[in-house]
Amino acid sequence: MGLFGKKKTADADKVETGAEITGVITEGLSIKVLGSGCAKCLALEEVTKEALRDLNLNVPVGHVTDFVEIAGYGVMTTPALVINEKVASSGRVLKKNEVKELIQKAQA
């Protein structure tokens, strides 16, 4: 660390891998939460992880915060949930059962 440098923390280099989720590894299923990192976006991310655990799926949940990339999905209100590169929901925090239904529909 330099005299005026930013102190690194152990969490600063941590990457979300989904390793804490145990269960069936599902190839071909990608899930992202779109949003700035606000409380609602983080709540949707947590609900999504809970839904995946309930479904016994080992899928990492990405979080896109870049507004240019978010706009590329056609999303104007966040938080948004993207499953397999398709916007499944935007503008509200879903309930766990709603997320589970959307994931199951995407797998069918």
Buried (B, 14 or more C-beta within 10 A) or exposed (E): EEEEEEEEEEEEEEEEEBEEBEEEEBEEBBBBBBBBEEEBBBBBBBBBBBBBBBBEBBBBBBBBBEEEEBEEBEBEEBBBBBBEEEBBBBEBBBEBEBBBBBBEEBEE
